[in-house]
Amino acid sequence: MTTASGRSDIAAALVSVVVQTSGCAARTLLRMATSVYTESLRRAAAELGGADQLAAYLDVPLLTVEHWLSGATRPPLSAFLRAVDFITSRNAPPYARG
């Protein structure tokens, strides 16, 4: 049996599975990326002494940082990279610090 486009039902089903799997994989990757952003910001906040200190360090409103820390929204790349730079500079061995 074929569909209106000429593909078999099996082919249509396979395409559907691939699309659904790809969507699932994309959602998983997005969750992983969000997790990396969130965990990095949480660590920076902890090392700075709290969300309010992180907000001051990044020069953004506290409410914005709280949304990032909760995972409700993802920070812009520039904020994420500043947080990562802070974390890595504090945890680098003495000989690696510039």
C-alpha positions as CSV (number, residue, x, y, z in Angstrom):
1,M,0.0,0.0,0.0
2,T,1.3,3.5,-0.8
3,T,0.5,7.0,0.5
4,A,-0.6,9.9,-1.7
5,S,3.0,10.9,-2.2
6,G,3.9,7.4,-3.5
7,R,5.8,6.3,-0.5
8,S,4.9,3.0,1.2
9,D,3.3,3.1,4.6
10,I,6.5,1.5,6.0
11,A,8.6,4.3,4.6
12,A,6.2,6.9,5.9
13,A,6.4,5.3,9.4
14,L,10.2,5.2,9.3
15,V,10.4,8.9,8.3
16,S,8.0,9.6,11.2
17,V,10.2,7.7,13.7
18,V,13.3,9.5,12.5
19,V,11.7,12.9,12.8
20,Q,10.4,12.0,16.3
21,T,13.8,10.7,17.3
22,S,15.6,13.7,15.9
23,G,13.2,16.0,17.8
24,C,13.8,13.9,21.0
25,A,17.6,14.1,20.5
26,A,17.4,17.9,19.9
27,R,15.4,18.3,23.1
28,T,18.0,16.2,25.0
29,L,20.8,18.3,23.6
30,L,19.0,21.4,24.6
31,R,18.5,20.1,28.1
32,M,22.2,19.2,28.3
33,A,23.3,22.6,27.1
34,T,20.9,24.3,29.6
35,S,22.3,22.1,32.4
36,V,25.8,23.1,31.6
37,Y,24.9,26.8,31.6
38,T,22.9,26.5,34.8
39,E,25.5,24.5,36.6
40,S,28.3,26.8,35.6
41,L,26.3,29.8,36.8
42,R,25.5,28.1,40.1
43,R,29.1,27.3,40.7
44,A,30.1,30.9,39.9
45,A,27.4,32.2,42.2
46,A,28.6,29.9,45.0
47,E,32.2,31.0,44.5
48,L,31.3,34.7,44.4
49,G,29.1,34.4,47.5
50,G,25.6,34.2,46.1
51,A,23.2,35.2,43.3
52,D,23.4,38.8,44.2
53,Q,27.2,38.8,43.9
54,L,26.9,37.0,40.5
55,A,24.4,39.6,39.3
56,A,26.8,42.4,40.3
57,Y,29.8,40.6,38.7
58,L,27.8,40.2,35.4
59,D,26.2,43.6,35.7
60,V,22.7,42.3,35.3
61,P,19.6,42.5,37.5
62,L,19.3,39.9,40.3
63,L,15.9,38.7,38.9
64,T,17.6,37.8,35.6
65,V,20.3,35.8,37.4
66,E,17.7,34.0,39.4
67,H,15.9,33.0,36.2
68,W,19.2,31.7,34.8
69,L,20.0,29.8,38.0
70,S,16.6,28.2,38.1
71,G,16.9,27.1,34.5
72,A,13.8,29.0,33.5
73,T,15.8,30.9,30.9
74,R,19.3,30.5,29.4
75,P,21.8,33.3,29.8
76,P,23.4,34.9,26.8
77,L,26.7,33.4,25.7
78,S,28.6,36.4,26.9
79,A,27.3,36.0,30.5
80,F,27.9,32.3,30.5
81,L,31.5,32.8,29.2
82,R,32.2,35.4,31.9
83,A,31.0,33.0,34.6
84,V,33.2,30.2,33.1
85,D,36.2,32.5,32.9
86,F,35.7,33.4,36.6
87,I,35.5,29.8,37.6
88,T,38.5,28.7,35.6
89,S,40.7,31.6,36.7
90,R,40.0,30.9,40.3
91,N,40.7,27.2,40.0
92,A,43.7,27.3,37.7
93,P,47.0,26.1,39.1
94,P,49.3,29.0,40.1
95,Y,51.6,28.4,37.2
96,A,48.7,28.7,34.7
97,R,47.5,32.0,36.0
98,G,48.3,35.0,33.8
